[in-house]
Amino acid sequence: MERLGWQKSTYSGDAAECVEIASAGELVHIRESDDPAAVITTTRAELTAWFQAAKAGEFDHPTR
């Protein structure tokens, strides 16, 4: 995993609490920089679908 060339989110500052991403072929790996052992692995297609759904508000819940 360490040889993947992890990239830190540009939104993250110099703080340790940031998201890093790396890809290998069709797989995308996502981790939090302060806990690099915990990695989420998905496909590019699944990640793209998730971002599109989030952007469309599919995960928004009405306020009660």
CHARMM-style PDB file with segment names, atoms N, HN, CA, C and O in Angstrom:
ATOM      1  N   MET     1       0.811  -1.207   0.000  1.00  0.00      PROA
ATOM      2  CA  MET     1       0.000   0.000   0.000  1.00  0.00      PROA
ATOM      3  C   MET     1       0.853   1.270   0.000  1.00  0.00      PROA
ATOM      4  O   MET     1       0.474   2.270  -0.608  1.00  0.00      PROA
ATOM      5  N   GLU     2       1.981   1.233   0.667  1.00  0.00      PROA
ATOM      6  HN  GLU     2       2.289   0.420   1.162  1.00  0.00      PROA
ATOM      7  CA  GLU     2       2.803   2.438   0.769  1.00  0.00      PROA
ATOM      8  C   GLU     2       3.416   2.851  -0.569  1.00  0.00      PROA
ATOM      9  O   GLU     2       3.767   4.017  -0.751  1.00  0.00      PROA
ATOM     10  N   ARG     3       3.544   1.935  -1.482  1.00  0.00      PROA
ATOM     11  HN  ARG     3       3.259   0.988  -1.335  1.00  0.00      PROA
ATOM     12  CA  ARG     3       4.157   2.247  -2.783  1.00  0.00      PROA
ATOM     13  C   ARG     3       3.166   2.812  -3.783  1.00  0.00      PROA
ATOM     14  O   ARG     3       3.526   3.043  -4.937  1.00  0.00      PROA
ATOM     15  N   LEU     4       1.936   3.039  -3.374  1.00  0.00      PROA
ATOM     16  HN  LEU     4       1.644   2.852  -2.436  1.00  0.00      PROA
ATOM     17  CA  LEU     4       0.907   3.494  -4.303  1.00  0.00      PROA
ATOM     18  C   LEU     4       1.013   4.964  -4.683  1.00  0.00      PROA
ATOM     19  O   LEU     4       0.406   5.376  -5.671  1.00  0.00      PROA
ATOM     20  N   GLY     5       1.745   5.753  -3.952  1.00  0.00      PROA
ATOM     21  HN  GLY     5       2.239   5.418  -3.149  1.00  0.00      PROA
ATOM     22  CA  GLY     5       1.834   7.181  -4.267  1.00  0.00      PROA
ATOM     23  C   GLY     5       0.594   7.925  -3.794  1.00  0.00      PROA
ATOM     24  O   GLY     5      -0.131   8.509  -4.600  1.00  0.00      PROA
ATOM     25  N   TRP     6       0.354   7.903  -2.497  1.00  0.00      PROA
ATOM     26  HN  TRP     6       0.943   7.429  -1.843  1.00  0.00      PROA
ATOM     27  CA  TRP     6      -0.810   8.539  -1.901  1.00  0.00      PROA
ATOM     28  C   TRP     6      -0.779  10.046  -2.125  1.00  0.00      PROA
ATOM     29  O   TRP     6       0.273  10.677  -2.023  1.00  0.00      PROA
ATOM     30  N   GLN     7      -1.944  10.617  -2.432  1.00  0.00      PROA
ATOM     31  HN  GLN     7      -2.799  10.104  -2.515  1.00  0.00      PROA
ATOM     32  CA  GLN     7      -2.072  12.063  -2.615  1.00  0.00      PROA
ATOM     33  C   GLN     7      -2.987  12.611  -1.531  1.00  0.00      PROA
ATOM     34  O   GLN     7      -4.065  12.071  -1.285  1.00  0.00      PROA
ATOM     35  N   LYS     8      -2.551  13.687  -0.884  1.00  0.00      PROA
ATOM     36  HN  LYS     8      -1.675  14.126  -1.084  1.00  0.00      PROA
ATOM     37  CA  LYS     8      -3.339  14.325   0.162  1.00  0.00      PROA
ATOM     38  C   LYS     8      -4.337  15.284  -0.468  1.00  0.00      PROA
ATOM     39  O   LYS     8      -4.030  15.959  -1.450  1.00  0.00      PROA
ATOM     40  N   SER     9      -5.514  15.338   0.096  1.00  0.00      PROA
ATOM     41  HN  SER     9      -5.763  14.790   0.894  1.00  0.00      PROA
ATOM     42  CA  SER     9      -6.535  16.271  -0.366  1.00  0.00      PROA
ATOM     43  C   SER     9      -6.003  17.691  -0.321  1.00  0.00      PROA
ATOM     44  O   SER     9      -5.354  18.079   0.650  1.00  0.00      PROA
ATOM     45  N   THR    10      -6.268  18.466  -1.353  1.00  0.00      PROA
ATOM     46  HN  THR    10      -6.795  18.151  -2.142  1.00  0.00      PROA
ATOM     47  CA  THR    10      -5.817  19.855  -1.377  1.00  0.00      PROA
ATOM     48  C   THR    10      -6.613  20.706  -0.401  1.00  0.00      PROA
ATOM     49  O   THR    10      -6.169  21.791  -0.025  1.00  0.00      PROA
ATOM     50  N   TYR    11      -7.785  20.231   0.016  1.00  0.00      PROA
ATOM     51  HN  TYR    11      -8.146  19.350  -0.289  1.00  0.00      PROA
ATOM     52  CA  TYR    11      -8.589  20.954   0.999  1.00  0.00      PROA
ATOM     53  C   TYR    11      -7.981  20.840   2.382  1.00  0.00      PROA
ATOM     54  O   TYR    11      -8.192  21.708   3.229  1.00  0.00      PROA
ATOM     55  N   SER    12      -7.232  19.783   2.616  1.00  0.00      PROA
ATOM     56  HN  SER    12      -7.061  19.078   1.928  1.00  0.00      PROA
ATOM     57  CA  SER    12      -6.599  19.573   3.909  1.00  0.00      PROA
ATOM     58  C   SER    12      -5.414  20.521   4.046  1.00  0.00      PROA
ATOM     59  O   SER    12      -4.670  20.745   3.091  1.00  0.00      PROA
ATOM     60  N   GLY    13      -5.254  21.053   5.200  1.00  0.00      PROA
ATOM     61  HN  GLY    13      -5.858  20.870   5.976  1.00  0.00      PROA
ATOM     62  CA  GLY    13      -4.106  21.915   5.450  1.00  0.00      PROA
ATOM     63  C   GLY    13      -2.914  21.072   5.854  1.00  0.00      PROA
ATOM     64  O   GLY    13      -2.732  19.955   5.369  1.00  0.00      PROA
ATOM     65  N   ASP    14      -2.119  21.608   6.731  1.00  0.00      PROA
ATOM     66  HN  ASP    14      -2.267  22.515   7.125  1.00  0.00      PROA
ATOM     67  CA  ASP    14      -0.974  20.864   7.240  1.00  0.00      PROA
ATOM     68  C   ASP    14      -1.365  19.951   8.396  1.00  0.00      PROA
ATOM     69  O   ASP    14      -0.529  19.211   8.915  1.00  0.00      PROA
ATOM     70  N   ALA    15      -2.626  19.999   8.800  1.00  0.00      PROA
ATOM     71  HN  ALA    15      -3.306  20.599   8.378  1.00  0.00      PROA
ATOM     72  CA  ALA    15      -3.098  19.179   9.927  1.00  0.00      PROA
ATOM     73  C   ALA    15      -3.084  17.703   9.546  1.00  0.00      PROA
ATOM     74  O   ALA    15      -3.104  17.355   8.365  1.00  0.00      PROA
ATOM     75  N   ALA    16      -3.052  16.864  10.530  1.00  0.00      PROA
ATOM     76  HN  ALA    16      -3.035  17.147  11.489  1.00  0.00      PROA
ATOM     77  CA  ALA    16      -3.006  15.416  10.296  1.00  0.00      PROA
ATOM     78  C   ALA    16      -4.360  14.858   9.873  1.00  0.00      PROA
ATOM     79  O   ALA    16      -4.421  13.766   9.309  1.00  0.00      PROA
ATOM     80  N   GLU    17      -5.438  15.578  10.132  1.00  0.00      PROA
ATOM     81  HN  GLU    17      -5.388  16.465  10.591  1.00  0.00      PROA
ATOM     82  CA  GLU    17      -6.770  15.081   9.814  1.00  0.00      PROA
ATOM     83  C   GLU    17      -7.106  15.366   8.352  1.00  0.00      PROA
ATOM     84  O   GLU    17      -7.791  16.342   8.047  1.00  0.00      PROA
ATOM     85  N   CYS    18      -6.632  14.529   7.469  1.00  0.00      PROA
ATOM     86  HN  CYS    18      -6.076  13.736   7.717  1.00  0.00      PROA
ATOM     87  CA  CYS    18      -6.931  14.742   6.063  1.00  0.00      PROA
ATOM     88  C   CYS    18      -7.147  13.407   5.366  1.00  0.00      PROA
ATOM     89  O   CYS    18      -6.778  12.349   5.876  1.00  0.00      PROA
ATOM     90  N   VAL    19      -7.743  13.484   4.210  1.00  0.00      PROA
ATOM     91  HN  VAL    19      -8.043  14.343   3.796  1.00  0.00      PROA
ATOM     92  CA  VAL    19      -8.020  12.307   3.407  1.00  0.00      PROA
ATOM     93  C   VAL    19      -6.931  12.169   2.359  1.00  0.00      PROA
ATOM     94  O   VAL    19      -6.501  13.151   1.753  1.00  0.00      PROA
ATOM     95  N   GLU    20      -6.492  10.928   2.155  1.00  0.00      PROA
ATOM     96  HN  GLU    20      -6.842  10.131   2.647  1.00  0.00      PROA
ATOM     97  CA  GLU    20      -5.514  10.634   1.110  1.00  0.00      PROA
ATOM     98  C   GLU    20      -6.131   9.610   0.166  1.00  0.00      PROA
ATOM     99  O   GLU    20      -6.957   8.791   0.569  1.00  0.00      PROA
ATOM    100  N   ILE    21      -5.721   9.670  -1.087  1.00  0.00      PROA
ATOM    101  HN  ILE    21      -5.051  10.336  -1.414  1.00  0.00      PROA
ATOM    102  CA  ILE    21      -6.263   8.771  -2.100  1.00  0.00      PROA
ATOM    103  C   ILE    21      -5.129   8.250  -2.979  1.00  0.00      PROA
ATOM    104  O   ILE    21      -4.165   8.962  -3.259  1.00  0.00      PROA
ATOM    105  N   ALA    22      -5.262   7.014  -3.401  1.00  0.00      PROA
ATOM    106  HN  ALA    22      -6.045   6.436  -3.173  1.00  0.00      PROA
ATOM    107  CA  ALA    22      -4.291   6.405  -4.315  1.00  0.00      PROA
ATOM    108  C   ALA    22      -5.065   5.476  -5.236  1.00  0.00      PROA
ATOM    109  O   ALA    22      -6.116   4.954  -4.864  1.00  0.00      PROA
ATOM    110  N   SER    23      -4.548   5.274  -6.430  1.00  0.00      PROA
ATOM    111  HN  SER    23      -3.694   5.698  -6.732  1.00  0.00      PROA
ATOM    112  CA  SER    23      -5.220   4.368  -7.355  1.00  0.00      PROA
ATOM    113  C   SER    23      -4.226   3.379  -7.941  1.00  0.00      PROA
ATOM    114  O   SER    23      -3.033   3.651  -8.075  1.00  0.00      PROA
ATOM    115  N   ALA    24      -4.766   2.233  -8.278  1.00  0.00      PROA
ATOM    116  HN  ALA    24      -5.735   2.011  -8.168  1.00  0.00      PROA
ATOM    117  CA  ALA    24      -3.986   1.174  -8.921  1.00  0.00      PROA
ATOM    118  C   ALA    24      -4.927   0.468  -9.880  1.00  0.00      PROA
ATOM    119  O   ALA    24      -5.777  -0.319  -9.463  1.00  0.00      PROA
ATOM    120  N   GLY    25      -4.774   0.747 -11.147  1.00  0.00      PROA
ATOM    121  HN  GLY    25      -4.084   1.387 -11.485  1.00  0.00      PROA
ATOM    122  CA  GLY    25      -5.704   0.176 -12.125  1.00  0.00      PROA
ATOM    123  C   GLY    25      -7.094   0.742 -11.917  1.00  0.00      PROA
ATOM    124  O   GLY    25      -7.269   1.959 -11.847  1.00  0.00      PROA
ATOM    125  N   GLU    26      -8.079  -0.128 -11.818  1.00  0.00      PROA
ATOM    126  HN  GLU    26      -7.937  -1.116 -11.875  1.00  0.00      PROA
ATOM    127  CA  GLU    26      -9.450   0.311 -11.602  1.00  0.00      PROA
ATOM    128  C   GLU    26      -9.793   0.494 -10.130  1.00  0.00      PROA
ATOM    129  O   GLU    26     -10.886   0.958  -9.806  1.00  0.00      PROA
ATOM    130  N   LEU    27      -8.887   0.139  -9.243  1.00  0.00      PROA
ATOM    131  HN  LEU    27      -8.000  -0.239  -9.507  1.00  0.00      PROA
ATOM    132  CA  LEU    27      -9.165   0.269  -7.816  1.00  0.00      PROA
ATOM    133  C   LEU    27      -8.710   1.615  -7.285  1.00  0.00      PROA
ATOM    134  O   LEU    27      -7.679   2.150  -7.692  1.00  0.00      PROA
ATOM    135  N   VAL    28      -9.504   2.151  -6.365  1.00  0.00      PROA
ATOM    136  HN  VAL    28     -10.342   1.717  -6.034  1.00  0.00      PROA
ATOM    137  CA  VAL    28      -9.201   3.401  -5.696  1.00  0.00      PROA
ATOM    138  C   VAL    28      -9.149   3.108  -4.202  1.00  0.00      PROA
ATOM    139  O   VAL    28     -10.030   2.442  -3.660  1.00  0.00      PROA
ATOM    140  N   HSD    29      -8.118   3.607  -3.548  1.00  0.00      PROA
ATOM    141  HN  HSD    29      -7.402   4.149  -3.988  1.00  0.00      PROA
ATOM    142  CA  HSD    29      -7.924   3.391  -2.118  1.00  0.00      PROA
ATOM    143  C   HSD    29      -8.009   4.734  -1.416  1.00  0.00      PROA
ATOM    144  O   HSD    29      -7.407   5.711  -1.860  1.00  0.00      PROA
ATOM    145  N   ILE    30      -8.757   4.786  -0.318  1.00  0.00      PROA
ATOM    146  HN  ILE    30      -9.247   3.993   0.043  1.00  0.00      PROA
ATOM    147  CA  ILE    30      -8.966   6.025   0.426  1.00  0.00      PROA
ATOM    148  C   ILE    30      -8.619   5.754   1.884  1.00  0.00      PROA
ATOM    149  O   ILE    30      -8.997   4.723   2.441  1.00  0.00      PROA
ATOM    150  N   ARG    31      -7.893   6.693   2.500  1.00  0.00      PROA
ATOM    151  HN  ARG    31      -7.586   7.531   2.048  1.00  0.00      PROA
ATOM    152  CA  ARG    31      -7.548   6.530   3.912  1.00  0.00      PROA
ATOM    153  C   ARG    31      -7.456   7.893   4.583  1.00  0.00      PROA
ATOM    154  O   ARG    31      -7.356   8.923   3.916  1.00  0.00      PROA
ATOM    155  N   GLU    32      -7.493   7.882   5.909  1.00  0.00      PROA
ATOM    156  HN  GLU    32      -7.575   7.045   6.450  1.00  0.00      PROA
ATOM    157  CA  GLU    32      -7.280   9.079   6.705  1.00  0.00      PROA
ATOM    158  C   GLU    32      -5.810   9.087   7.097  1.00  0.00      PROA
ATOM    159  O   GLU    32      -5.279   8.065   7.532  1.00  0.00      PROA
ATOM    160  N   SER    33      -5.156  10.215   6.950  1.00  0.00      PROA
ATOM    161  HN  SER    33      -5.587  11.046   6.597  1.00  0.00      PROA
ATOM    162  CA  SER    33      -3.704  10.250   7.146  1.00  0.00      PROA
ATOM    163  C   SER    33      -3.264   9.902   8.562  1.00  0.00      PROA
ATOM    164  O   SER    33      -2.161   9.389   8.749  1.00  0.00      PROA
ATOM    165  N   ASP    34      -4.100  10.167   9.562  1.00  0.00      PROA
ATOM    166  HN  ASP    34      -4.996  10.583   9.410  1.00  0.00      PROA
ATOM    167  CA  ASP    34      -3.665   9.843  10.919  1.00  0.00      PROA
ATOM    168  C   ASP    34      -3.946   8.392  11.306  1.00  0.00      PROA
ATOM    169  O   ASP    34      -3.595   7.974  12.410  1.00  0.00      PROA
ATOM    170  N   ASP    35      -4.576   7.614  10.411  1.00  0.00      PROA
ATOM    171  HN  ASP    35      -4.861   7.954   9.515  1.00  0.00      PROA
ATOM    172  CA  ASP    35      -4.781   6.170  10.621  1.00  0.00      PROA
ATOM    173  C   ASP    35      -4.593   5.460   9.280  1.00  0.00      PROA
ATOM    174  O   ASP    35      -5.557   4.936   8.722  1.00  0.00      PROA
ATOM    175  N   PRO    36      -3.367   5.436   8.757  1.00  0.00      PROA
ATOM    176  CA  PRO    36      -3.136   4.910   7.409  1.00  0.00      PROA
ATOM    177  C   PRO    36      -3.386   3.410   7.259  1.00  0.00      PROA
ATOM    178  O   PRO    36      -3.442   2.910   6.135  1.00  0.00      PROA
ATOM    179  N   ALA    37      -3.537   2.687   8.362  1.00  0.00      PROA
ATOM    180  HN  ALA    37      -3.491   3.093   9.274  1.00  0.00      PROA
ATOM    181  CA  ALA    37      -3.793   1.247   8.259  1.00  0.00      PROA
ATOM    182  C   ALA    37      -5.235   0.962   7.842  1.00  0.00      PROA
ATOM    183  O   ALA    37      -5.515  -0.090   7.267  1.00  0.00      PROA
ATOM    184  N   ALA    38      -6.144   1.884   8.125  1.00  0.00      PROA
ATOM    185  HN  ALA    38      -5.917   2.738   8.592  1.00  0.00      PROA
ATOM    186  CA  ALA    38      -7.553   1.714   7.757  1.00  0.00      PROA
ATOM    187  C   ALA    38      -7.771   2.270   6.352  1.00  0.00      PROA
ATOM    188  O   ALA    38      -7.732   3.483   6.148  1.00  0.00      PROA
ATOM    189  N   VAL    39      -7.997   1.394   5.400  1.00  0.00      PROA
ATOM    190  HN  VAL    39      -8.029   0.409   5.566  1.00  0.00      PROA
ATOM    191  CA  VAL    39      -8.119   1.789   3.999  1.00  0.00      PROA
ATOM    192  C   VAL    39      -9.450   1.294   3.443  1.00  0.00      PROA
ATOM    193  O   VAL    39      -9.823   0.138   3.644  1.00  0.00      PROA
ATOM    194  N   ILE    40     -10.154   2.164   2.751  1.00  0.00      PROA
ATOM    195  HN  ILE    40      -9.851   3.103   2.587  1.00  0.00      PROA
ATOM    196  CA  ILE    40     -11.368   1.791   2.026  1.00  0.00      PROA
ATOM    197  C   ILE    40     -10.957   1.583   0.581  1.00  0.00      PROA
ATOM    198  O   ILE    40     -10.312   2.449  -0.011  1.00  0.00      PROA
ATOM    199  N   THR    41     -11.323   0.448   0.007  1.00  0.00      PROA
ATOM    200  HN  THR    41     -11.847  -0.255   0.488  1.00  0.00      PROA
ATOM    201  CA  THR    41     -11.006   0.161  -1.390  1.00  0.00      PROA
ATOM    202  C   THR    41     -12.301   0.014  -2.162  1.00  0.00      PROA
ATOM    203  O   THR    41     -13.217  -0.681  -1.724  1.00  0.00      PROA
ATOM    204  N   THR    42     -12.377   0.663  -3.305  1.00  0.00      PROA
ATOM    205  HN  THR    42     -11.633   1.227  -3.661  1.00  0.00      PROA
ATOM    206  CA  THR    42     -13.557   0.610  -4.155  1.00  0.00      PROA
ATOM    207  C   THR    42     -13.100   0.710  -5.606  1.00  0.00      PROA
ATOM    208  O   THR    42     -11.903   0.816  -5.870  1.00  0.00      PROA
ATOM    209  N   THR    43     -14.023   0.677  -6.529  1.00  0.00      PROA
ATOM    210  HN  THR    43     -14.995   0.590  -6.314  1.00  0.00      PROA
ATOM    211  CA  THR    43     -13.672   0.855  -7.941  1.00  0.00      PROA
ATOM    212  C   THR    43     -13.903   2.310  -8.333  1.00  0.00      PROA
ATOM    213  O   THR    43     -14.620   3.045  -7.654  1.00  0.00      PROA
ATOM    214  N   ARG    44     -13.297   2.702  -9.416  1.00  0.00      PROA
ATOM    215  HN  ARG    44     -12.714   2.104  -9.968  1.00  0.00      PROA
ATOM    216  CA  ARG    44     -13.504   4.067  -9.915  1.00  0.00      PROA
ATOM    217  C   ARG    44     -14.985   4.306 -10.215  1.00  0.00      PROA
ATOM    218  O   ARG    44     -15.517   5.372  -9.906  1.00  0.00      PROA
ATOM    219  N   ALA    45     -15.646   3.324 -10.810  1.00  0.00      PROA
ATOM    220  HN  ALA    45     -15.214   2.457 -11.060  1.00  0.00      PROA
ATOM    221  CA  ALA    45     -17.061   3.474 -11.164  1.00  0.00      PROA
ATOM    222  C   ALA    45     -17.925   3.643  -9.919  1.00  0.00      PROA
ATOM    223  O   ALA    45     -18.821   4.488  -9.898  1.00  0.00      PROA
ATOM    224  N   GLU    46     -17.667   2.852  -8.886  1.00  0.00      PROA
ATOM    225  HN  GLU    46     -16.939   2.166  -8.904  1.00  0.00      PROA
ATOM    226  CA  GLU    46     -18.438   2.962  -7.647  1.00  0.00      PROA
ATOM    227  C   GLU    46     -18.206   4.301  -6.965  1.00  0.00      PROA
ATOM    228  O   GLU    46     -19.148   4.909  -6.457  1.00  0.00      PROA
ATOM    229  N   LEU    47     -16.967   4.763  -6.948  1.00  0.00      PROA
ATOM    230  HN  LEU    47     -16.202   4.269  -7.361  1.00  0.00      PROA
ATOM    231  CA  LEU    47     -16.658   6.044  -6.324  1.00  0.00      PROA
ATOM    232  C   LEU    47     -17.305   7.194  -7.097  1.00  0.00      PROA
ATOM    233  O   LEU    47     -17.829   8.129  -6.493  1.00  0.00      PROA
ATOM    234  N   THR    48     -17.270   7.128  -8.400  1.00  0.00      PROA
ATOM    235  HN  THR    48     -16.844   6.368  -8.890  1.00  0.00      PROA
ATOM    236  CA  THR    48     -17.914   8.156  -9.220  1.00  0.00      PROA
ATOM    237  C   THR    48     -19.412   8.182  -8.972  1.00  0.00      PROA
ATOM    238  O   THR    48     -19.998   9.256  -8.834  1.00  0.00      PROA
ATOM    239  N   ALA    49     -20.041   7.012  -8.913  1.00  0.00      PROA
ATOM    240  HN  ALA    49     -19.565   6.140  -9.025  1.00  0.00      PROA
ATOM    241  CA  ALA    49     -21.483   6.935  -8.644  1.00  0.00      PROA
ATOM    242  C   ALA    49     -21.808   7.514  -7.269  1.00  0.00      PROA
ATOM    243  O   ALA    49     -22.818   8.200  -7.111  1.00  0.00      PROA
ATOM    244  N   TRP    50     -20.960   7.244  -6.270  1.00  0.00      PROA
ATOM    245  HN  TRP    50     -20.139   6.687  -6.399  1.00  0.00      PROA
ATOM    246  CA  TRP    50     -21.188   7.767  -4.925  1.00  0.00      PROA
ATOM    247  C   TRP    50     -21.109   9.287  -4.923  1.00  0.00      PROA
ATOM    248  O   TRP    50     -21.958   9.947  -4.323  1.00  0.00      PROA
ATOM    249  N   PHE    51     -20.095   9.857  -5.591  1.00  0.00      PROA
ATOM    250  HN  PHE    51     -19.406   9.320  -6.079  1.00  0.00      PROA
ATOM    251  CA  PHE    51     -19.968  11.315  -5.659  1.00  0.00      PROA
ATOM    252  C   PHE    51     -21.155  11.944  -6.383  1.00  0.00      PROA
ATOM    253  O   PHE    51     -21.657  12.985  -5.961  1.00  0.00      PROA
ATOM    254  N   GLN    52     -21.602  11.324  -7.460  1.00  0.00      PROA
ATOM    255  HN  GLN    52     -21.194  10.477  -7.802  1.00  0.00      PROA
ATOM    256  CA  GLN    52     -22.748  11.856  -8.193  1.00  0.00      PROA
ATOM    257  C   GLN    52     -24.012  11.829  -7.336  1.00  0.00      PROA
ATOM    258  O   GLN    52     -24.797  12.777  -7.356  1.00  0.00      PROA
ATOM    259  N   ALA    53     -24.210  10.749  -6.585  1.00  0.00      PROA
ATOM    260  HN  ALA    53     -23.573   9.979  -6.569  1.00  0.00      PROA
ATOM    261  CA  ALA    53     -25.373  10.649  -5.705  1.00  0.00      PROA
ATOM    262  C   ALA    53     -25.308  11.697  -4.594  1.00  0.00      PROA
ATOM    263  O   ALA    53     -26.318  12.317  -4.261  1.00  0.00      PROA
ATOM    264  N   ALA    54     -24.121  11.892  -4.023  1.00  0.00      PROA
ATOM    265  HN  ALA    54     -23.301  11.388  -4.293  1.00  0.00      PROA
ATOM    266  CA  ALA    54     -23.967  12.902  -2.969  1.00  0.00      PROA
ATOM    267  C   ALA    54     -24.231  14.298  -3.510  1.00  0.00      PROA
ATOM    268  O   ALA    54     -24.888  15.112  -2.862  1.00  0.00      PROA
ATOM    269  N   LYS    55     -23.715  14.567  -4.703  1.00  0.00      PROA
ATOM    270  HN  LYS    55     -23.181  13.905  -5.230  1.00  0.00      PROA
ATOM    271  CA  LYS    55     -23.919  15.876  -5.323  1.00  0.00      PROA
ATOM    272  C   LYS    55     -25.395  16.117  -5.635  1.00  0.00      PROA
ATOM    273  O   LYS    55     -25.871  17.250  -5.565  1.00  0.00      PROA
ATOM    274  N   ALA    56     -26.112  15.057  -5.977  1.00  0.00      PROA
ATOM    275  HN  ALA    56     -25.726  14.137  -6.034  1.00  0.00      PROA
ATOM    276  CA  ALA    56     -27.535  15.170  -6.305  1.00  0.00      PROA
ATOM    277  C   ALA    56     -28.410  15.228  -5.052  1.00  0.00      PROA
ATOM    278  O   ALA    56     -29.625  15.394  -5.159  1.00  0.00      PROA
ATOM    279  N   GLY    57     -27.811  15.094  -3.870  1.00  0.00      PROA
ATOM    280  HN  GLY    57     -26.824  14.959  -3.783  1.00  0.00      PROA
ATOM    281  CA  GLY    57     -28.570  15.201  -2.636  1.00  0.00      PROA
ATOM    282  C   GLY    57     -29.226  13.901  -2.195  1.00  0.00      PROA
ATOM    283  O   GLY    57     -30.096  13.920  -1.324  1.00  0.00      PROA
ATOM    284  N   GLU    58     -28.832  12.781  -2.770  1.00  0.00      PROA
ATOM    285  HN  GLU    58     -28.126  12.765  -3.478  1.00  0.00      PROA
ATOM    286  CA  GLU    58     -29.462  11.512  -2.441  1.00  0.00      PROA
ATOM    287  C   GLU    58     -29.220  11.064  -1.004  1.00  0.00      PROA
ATOM    288  O   GLU    58     -29.929  10.191  -0.504  1.00  0.00      PROA
ATOM    289  N   PHE    59     -28.234  11.645  -0.337  1.00  0.00      PROA
ATOM    290  HN  PHE    59     -27.658  12.354  -0.744  1.00  0.00      PROA
ATOM    291  CA  PHE    59     -27.948  11.267   1.043  1.00  0.00      PROA
ATOM    292  C   PHE    59     -28.471  12.301   2.034  1.00  0.00      PROA
ATOM    293  O   PHE    59     -28.311  12.138   3.244  1.00  0.00      PROA
ATOM    294  N   ASP    60     -29.093  13.361   1.528  1.00  0.00      PROA
ATOM    295  HN  ASP    60     -29.222  13.493   0.546  1.00  0.00      PROA
ATOM    296  CA  ASP    60     -29.641  14.397   2.401  1.00  0.00      PROA
ATOM    297  C   ASP    60     -30.886  13.858   3.086  1.00  0.00      PROA
ATOM    298  O   ASP    60     -31.686  13.140   2.485  1.00  0.00      PROA
ATOM    299  N   HSD    61     -31.032  14.213   4.337  1.00  0.00      PROA
ATOM    300  HN  HSD    61     -30.383  14.797   4.825  1.00  0.00      PROA
ATOM    301  CA  HSD    61     -32.207  13.802   5.092  1.00  0.00      PROA
ATOM    302  C   HSD    61     -32.943  15.051   5.552  1.00  0.00      PROA
ATOM    303  O   HSD    61     -32.319  16.013   6.000  1.00  0.00      PROA
ATOM    304  N   PRO    62     -34.258  15.040   5.444  1.00  0.00      PROA
ATOM    305  CA  PRO    62     -35.007  16.221   5.893  1.00  0.00      PROA
ATOM    306  C   PRO    62     -34.844  16.417   7.403  1.00  0.00      PROA
ATOM    307  O   PRO    62     -34.709  15.460   8.165  1.00  0.00      PROA
ATOM    308  N   THR    63     -34.860  17.670   7.800  1.00  0.00      PROA
ATOM    309  HN  THR    63     -34.969  18.448   7.181  1.00  0.00      PROA
ATOM    310  CA  THR    63     -34.764  17.997   9.213  1.00  0.00      PROA
ATOM    311  C   THR    63     -36.096  17.685   9.875  1.00  0.00      PROA
ATOM    312  O   THR    63     -37.161  17.993   9.339  1.00  0.00      PROA
ATOM    313  N   ARG    64     -36.021  17.082  11.024  1.00  0.00      PROA
ATOM    314  HN  ARG    64     -35.157  16.831  11.460  1.00  0.00      PROA
ATOM    315  CA  ARG    64     -37.271  16.743  11.728  1.00  0.00      PROA
ATOM    316  C   ARG    64     -37.623  17.798  12.721  1.00  0.00      PROA
ATOM    317  OT1 ARG    64     -38.640  17.686  13.406  1.00  0.00      PROA
TER     318      ARG     64
END
